[in-house]
Amino acid sequence: MACWIWYFGDLELYHSCRMHMRRDEFDYHFPPFWRLDDAHKNVVFRKEFVLENAGTIRVHANGRGMLEVDGRRYPYDGREIALDEGRHVIEAKLMSEEVPLLFVKGAVESDETWDVSCYDGRWVKAGANWFFREADKCPVKFPFIYKELQPASVEACTDGVLYDFGRESFGPVTLADTAEDTCVWYGESREEALSPEAILQQRIPAGGECRLPARAFRYIRVSREVGIRAENELLPLRRRGKFSCSDVRLNRIWDVAHHTFHLCSREFFLDGIKRDRWVWSGDAYQSYLINRYCFNDREIMRRTILALRGRDPVPSHINTILDYSFFWIMSLEEYHLMIDDTEFLRRVWPLAVSLMDYCLARRDENGFAANEGNGWIFVDWAEMDKEYAVCAEQMLLLRALEAMAHLAAVVGEDSSRYLREFNGLRGRIDEFFWDEEKGAYIDSYASGKRNVTRHANIFALLFGYAGKKRERILRNVLLNDAVPAIRTPYFKFYELDALCDAGETDEVLRRIREYWGSMVDGGATSIWEEYSPDEPMEAQYGMYGDKFGKSLCHAWGASPIYLLGRWFMGVKPTSPGYRTFEVRPQAADLDWFEGTVPVGPWLGEVHIRVQGGVCTVCATVDGGTLYWQGREYPLEKRVPICVGEA
Amino acid sequence: MACWIWYFGDLELYHSCRMHMRRDEFDYHFPPFWRLDDAHKNVVFRKEFVLENAGTIRVHANGRGMLEVDGRRYPYDGREIALDEGRHVIEAKLMSEEVPLLFVKGAVESDETWDVSCYDGRWVKAGANWFFREADKCPVKFPFIYKELQPASVEACTDGVLYDFGRESFGPVTLADTAEDTCVWYGESREEALSPEAILQQRIPAGGECRLPARAFRYIRVSREVGIRAENELLPLRRRGKFSCSDVRLNRIWDVAHHTFHLCSREFFLDGIKRDRWVWSGDAYQSYLINRYCFNDREIMRRTILALRGRDPVPSHINTILDYSFFWIMSLEEYHLMIDDTEFLRRVWPLAVSLMDYCLARRDENGFAANEGNGWIFVDWAEMDKEYAVCAEQMLLLRALEAMAHLAAVVGEDSSRYLREFNGLRGRIDEFFWDEEKGAYIDSYASGKRNVTRHANIFALLFGYAGKKRERILRNVLLNDAVPAIRTPYFKFYELDALCDAGETDEVLRRIREYWGSMVDGGATSIWEEYSPDEPMEAQYGMYGDKFGKSLCHAWGASPIYLLGRWFMGVKPTSPGYRTFEVRPQAADLDWFEGTVPVGPWLGEVHIRVQGGVCTVCATVDGGTLYWQGREYPLEKRVPICVGEA
């Protein structure tokens, strides 16, 4: 099937580069503080093939150049070109200031079997994507869908007119005319739209109709009466995961989380839609996990992985953050588990190796990823003793090494180096960071403070590195109120994941209700970047020194989708691509729940309903095993199973 | 003095990338078959400074982002920003889909002392150029000058109207209206413009006024009567070199060569203006030498050097041609001799090292740059035995190694490696390629044919590697009609240079008259890519399989400017930047000549007049030495000297 093709990785870099240039605040733009790679501008595509019958082709391109069919030259004008039966060679020489893209349809069709070169002496297989299959829909324009939004209310206000569109949205606003200078203020909250300190605002000089760039808003304030049209710009994604239960609040949380997550799922998995609209590796890693339980979309995952990594040589840690390099490597393993796409892994393997080389080359004398000129040690927005080597980073490095060893085996490369590094580091972490007296991992050994936070301990549990220390860590840290609470949804993701893994599902439901529940009770139509249930919502719009700096629609807040899918519906792949998977439902304190979880890349689904002690499960694919009340039940394709006692 | 600044090398890459996308032929575009690097899209400029007095600045940019002055953020809107006296820091974060460019004017000004980073963990000094000093003339648009051309004649012809603009030109043609579909054919010759096989032609669909892309032409044919306006688009370059003499034909050659050379001197030194309009390293090397004697412009030289080299890692030989990598390295030495700009050399030194590493890594078991998967062995458009290692390539590698050793010393790096390689290779060349019986270097030892062409022998003489073999080579090869003649102006450059060096100035004048003289006698208004005095001009428009494929305006044809300046006016720098230079006039068979040669980068000039045995010289700078009739005369600034006997 014909699809648009490009130099492998380049369409992703092109869109990433353009998208990262769009962040604006107040009257300036805000560039990312890391290198943005762009697409190659001059490439050549090549295909040799044999036709059994004569036929014709039509060739379209983004860019210009010459199409050579058996040595004869054509422009890229979509004309019909006749081909006899027999052997043919097409060389499509193509250059573009954007990104060279090719589409061939007919007797031979463009797809990922074509070769492409950027004239560096190497041919690689083209990048391609079933998403882009129409000649007249060139992927240089990202194919969002648009839907006009109707305001829920319009009111006159001081300095203009205020529109409330009822819930968090993202898209372009069009002013019918700009006969006079006009100002537009965007608000994720009413207070923001009414304030001159709204993060997103634009002054439009007098002129004709004006369509503003797509931005995040629930509220729009316009400085004068003028017709406006607001549209929602959305990535067409199929909502495959579903969940409902006896707790209507939890249902509301699921819906709001899903809305949040869809808004943040665009060219790539973004952090949030007001700002930064950037791709962050740590945020993206959580999005991959959430994606499993709602869209199960492989394409956005591939796009995000490629965009984040950029080209060699490695210019800095991913997003300049040490932890985010490790998450990128871990992402590949998650991708493999979800998709089972060894071919893609083979293609990005050299990028993984060079990134891990970059990380390993920057270790200290004890073999730790330390804080000396080594990028930003983020971990979380939290108080933490970050002097020199930080334990949470070593946990992530350890996990990334384990992932490299595993991936090496998958792609048929030598894994012994990574295993050796893994084993060495694992011992050194315990030696330097484990505090036997506190029964917990400390943040830093260099400072002498022996401070304990939750982060490294959560990772130790979650990644399975705690061993016999498991119970002590749980008791001394995760279930110990004396250890400062996690405040960001970002790290709550890992904390609740670890608690679920430890069987604390009731506690997790309680925390979800407390944190997310109080957010949706307060009227949030999307999940916030950070939130404190103890403060009034309107008192916590600020962040990063700006009165309305906080993002009120942040992907990492959508973790309930993951938690409910992974631990309550209980579905997870147990071999790559869901060739096998388990369904281990847990009702916790819920009277009933039912839902659907996508399984595998090819539109498989598993439906689960639990009520009382009875569990009903049906999968559209083979490979599942249901675990219920201590027993296993193999799932057969499309054969419902109903087990348990009420 | 404020000037526009950019990431070092990026403005050159940006314009090179765009320019190389413009070649068109018939109805398609013709992409280069090598990698085109583009500018970084996201960079940050930085300057710390202390103001003695309070002041203001205005900041302009190509691109968008945020300007941080002492931590406060501004858009790039050129507003006045006040600065107190004392210490300040400006960080200008800037992204562009084209090339990020910054201009700061006022209390502190943008120049090459600013730092810039593409977020790869390194700061480098900014690229800057006195050429771009005005806020409203952003160098993203290359600052050509335009002059309307008046047709010398207009005539009706079959299928349209033919305009003759009197001489070779380059620029945009504007059609007053395109009420109907219109076709435009360009011709460097009348025959080409009248032919449907004109290389440059465009069909314009019906519409309004239409300005076509700048192209080469002397003749324009339009398919129907419609007002056209043709403009000449030219780089503003000061015509500093002058020459006139008692031979009016030679004067005409100088003028036509100068016109040719100016047309081909644009964003960079191009090969020709009809096609390819590409930058070729071998062609550019000759342009650098010609440039010495007419424009003496350092900026176009720097631009060309940077554009040709591109970024690391080396993707292929320069222009994919083995010889052209060597010429690039040699260019740096020529640049240094002409400009004395150690700072620039230091900046490109790593690029020279990696290119030479690339060349050395691809040698064969005898240490020769051989023909195995090693790019295109060009040397010249000539019959030559190119089996395996080719002698001319080794001569160039030897010369490039010598240049590297010299440049290493200039920039304070270790030259021993290059000297060692040089000495080893020099011996091996004689061992493998010198034929004692023929008294000449052979093309190839591998084939067993022991074929002799002029090329390697010319290089041996020219680069001073012939030693005691000098006279034999001259007699057996260069002055031996049995050895096939050089046919391209490209290689005639080196041949005539070598003959001049051997004292054969009368012979060189004879050959210039024969070859170039017959071209201008035939009515050429620019020098051709290739030419045979023995055939009618209208029979030799073809090349590369196209009836009008030959470029009739080709920079490498402008060598008489170099030859007359270097060997007849006799001026050459004897230390970098013309701190010292020699003037060694030779009248040969001319009754008289006079001229001006630029000396040094800072608008120095030396005026020379020779008539009979009397030589009059005056230089506007110190450092010159006149050699006349076996004696030396030191030249004092602005003190005319008149020596010799009539």
Interface residues (C-beta under 8 A of the other chain):
Chain A: C17 R18 H20 M21 F26 D27 Y28 H29 F30 P31 P32 F33 W34 R35 L36 D38 H40 K41 N42 V44 R64 G65 M66 L67 R73 Y74 P75 Y76 D77 K93 L94 M95 E97 C118 Y119 D120 G121 P315 S316 T320
Chain B: C17 R18 H20 M21 F26 D27 Y28 H29 F30 P31 P32 F33 W34 R35 L36 D38 H40 K41 N42 V44 R64 G65 M66 L67 R73 Y74 P75 Y76 D77 K93 L94 M95 S96 E97 C118 Y119 D120 G121 P315 S316 T320
